[in-house]
């Protein structure tokens, strides 16, 4: 690999050097480049503490209710003989998938949504 290929390979990025050194807004945020330094106007992402607490509380309640509801659906179908029909096996599958999402994805979404 010659030096021209190496410089081309290392220069590929989402932000061009020209945009970085011309004080253009980067990646749709309030982050701008000034000469060789990088300034970050982080007020673009900050929410107040009460707003963050309310958001985390409400989203956590929704995640917990989702878990409990899906566990109840699975438990009811597995324990009640009248509900153990072929059609309800599809409901068990849907409840299990939704339970997996509420356990694995919702907490991460809450953390990343408030953490920005």
C-alpha distance (Angstrom), angle and dihedral (degrees) to the residues before:
residue distance angle dihedral
X1 . . .
X2 3.79 . .
X3 3.79 125.2 .
X4 3.83 93.9 -98.1
X5 3.80 92.4 55.2
X6 3.79 90.5 45.5
X7 3.81 93.2 51.8
X8 3.82 90.5 47.4
X9 3.81 91.1 49.7
X10 3.80 93.7 49.0
X11 3.81 94.6 44.0
X12 3.80 95.4 60.6
X13 3.78 108.5 109.1
X14 3.77 139.5 131.2
X15 3.80 90.8 -108.0
X16 3.77 116.5 56.4
X17 3.78 120.2 -139.4
X18 3.81 89.1 -120.1
X19 3.82 91.9 57.1
X20 3.79 90.5 45.8
X21 3.80 95.2 53.3
X22 3.82 97.2 40.1
X23 3.84 98.0 63.9
X24 3.80 92.1 -110.5
X25 3.78 118.9 157.9
X26 3.79 110.2 -96.7
X27 3.81 125.1 -140.0
X28 3.80 94.5 -16.1
X29 3.80 94.8 -66.4
X30 3.76 132.9 106.3
X31 3.79 90.7 -98.1
X32 3.78 112.3 123.3
X33 3.75 134.7 176.8
X34 3.77 118.9 -125.8
X35 3.80 114.3 -169.5
X36 3.81 105.0 -60.2
X37 3.79 95.7 -23.0
X38 3.78 129.5 84.3
X39 3.78 119.5 -136.0
X40 3.77 121.2 -165.2
X41 3.78 121.4 -160.2
X42 3.78 95.0 -160.7
X43 3.81 93.5 177.2
X44 3.80 85.2 89.3
X45 3.82 90.6 74.7
X46 3.80 104.4 29.2
X47 3.80 118.7 111.2
X48 3.76 124.5 -173.2
X49 3.79 118.8 -95.0
X50 3.83 95.1 -115.3
X51 3.81 90.2 50.5
X52 3.81 90.7 50.2
X53 3.80 92.1 48.8
X54 3.81 92.9 49.4
X55 3.81 91.4 47.1
X56 3.80 93.8 48.5
X57 3.81 91.6 45.9
X58 3.81 95.4 49.8
X59 3.80 94.7 44.2
X60 3.81 91.0 46.9
X61 3.81 91.1 51.4
X62 3.81 89.8 50.9
X63 3.82 90.9 49.8
X64 3.82 92.5 48.9
X65 3.82 93.1 47.2
X66 3.81 89.4 49.0
X67 3.81 91.2 52.9
X68 3.80 93.8 46.8
X69 3.81 93.6 46.0
X70 3.78 94.0 50.9
X71 3.80 92.5 45.9
X72 3.82 89.0 52.1
X73 3.82 91.8 50.2
X74 3.81 92.1 50.9
X75 3.82 92.3 44.0
X76 3.83 93.4 48.8
X77 3.79 94.0 50.3
X78 3.80 94.1 45.2
X79 3.82 95.9 46.8
X80 3.81 103.4 37.9
X81 3.80 114.3 75.9
X82 3.81 92.4 -156.0
X83 3.82 90.4 59.1
X84 3.80 96.1 48.1
X85 3.78 96.9 99.9
X86 3.78 129.4 130.7
X87 3.82 92.0 -107.6
X88 3.79 91.3 57.9
X89 3.80 92.9 56.0
X90 3.80 85.5 72.9
X91 3.80 88.8 55.1
X92 3.81 90.2 51.6
X93 3.79 89.1 52.7
X94 3.80 92.1 50.3
X95 3.80 92.6 45.7
X96 3.81 91.2 49.3
X97 3.81 91.4 50.7
X98 3.80 91.7 47.6
X99 3.81 90.4 47.0
X100 3.80 89.9 52.6
X101 3.80 90.8 51.2
X102 3.79 92.4 47.7
X103 3.81 91.6 50.7
X104 3.81 100.8 38.6
X105 3.80 106.5 28.3
X106 3.80 109.3 27.2
X107 3.83 96.4 62.2
X108 3.80 90.7 49.9
X109 3.80 91.1 47.2
X110 3.80 90.7 50.7
X111 3.80 91.7 49.6
X112 3.78 95.2 46.5
X113 3.80 94.3 42.1
X114 3.78 94.5 54.5
X115 3.79 94.6 33.5
X116 3.81 95.3 64.8
